[in-house]
Amino acid sequence: MITREIVYFEKAGAQNTDDTIRMAVKRAKELGIKYVVVASTSGETGVKAARAFKGTDVKVVVVGHHVGFSKPGVRELEEPYIKELKELGATIVEQTHALSGVERSITRRLGGASRVESIAEALRTLISVGTKVCVEISIMAADGGHVPVDGKTEVIAIGGTWNGADTACVILPAHANNFFDMQVREIICMPRDKSRA
């Protein structure tokens, strides 16, 4: 039997970012985890995580929105954060979202919901938005070749609700084409109240 602490934030949101990162650093040390995957739209949360892991042997992978997510041709990662992430040795990933991608385009054009979007919505509503983000960015990091997918190497994924971070999980990653091989092994922290207000 394994006993570990889980922290539940009263509310979802960016106000939990620093605590989430602090707990991720602590759990990485406890478990000897060498890879951390962080969701970051502007790059700000990614920089906070990269700073927190500076001086360790942990590889930080920052996953942003794909170019064109909000508007065609627009990159949401901001240059000052990109520059600092590179200086801190973090890897930056911007690619099609694993739990939407082309499926979202079909939904927008033809209506209905796809199976992939149903998985995303189930994770968002049953567990937390941040957990859905953690699962998705782990797939994206795996598909980009930035974390090992060997059935034994665990990563810590950090995600949030709208912005900042409020969820951290220990994950055994998998590629998108083997999604059901993924395991969310531990929840380090997450919001107890999942409302998005």
Buried (B, 14 or more C-beta within 10 A) or exposed (E): EEEEEEBEBEBBBBEBBEBBBEBBBEBBEEBEBBBBBBBBBBBBBBBBBBBBBEEEEBBBBBBBBBBEBEEEEEBBBBEEBBEBBEEBEBBBBBBBBBBBBEBBEBBEEEEEEBEBBEBBEEBBEEBBBBBBBBBBBBBBBBBBEBBBBEEEEBBBBBBBBEBBBBBBBBBBBBBBEEBEEBBBEBBBBBBEEBEEE
